[in-house]
């Protein structure tokens, strides 16, 4: 999506986990912001992760603010397939 030039309070570079988390908190602070990313959709490296990838921490530590990633079935650490991007649930335009 492309819009004409506009002035914003904050420009966030990168729509991965850190950029989306920043956007969540900026929205709560009522800041005018834009998140830019080279990819067409949010999600950062998770869009290109190997299916065998597994996090080294429980789901609660790898979740986006306001969007808890549920623990994988059977417990353990989340894999690439457990992430919202893989399930088609990544936030698109609203953050929170």
Secondary structure, DSSP 8 states (H G I E B T S, - for coil): --------SEEEE--SHHHHHHHHHHHHTT--EEEE-SSSSS-GGGGG--TT-B-SS-GGGSSBTTB-----TTSS--BGGGSTTTTT---SS---
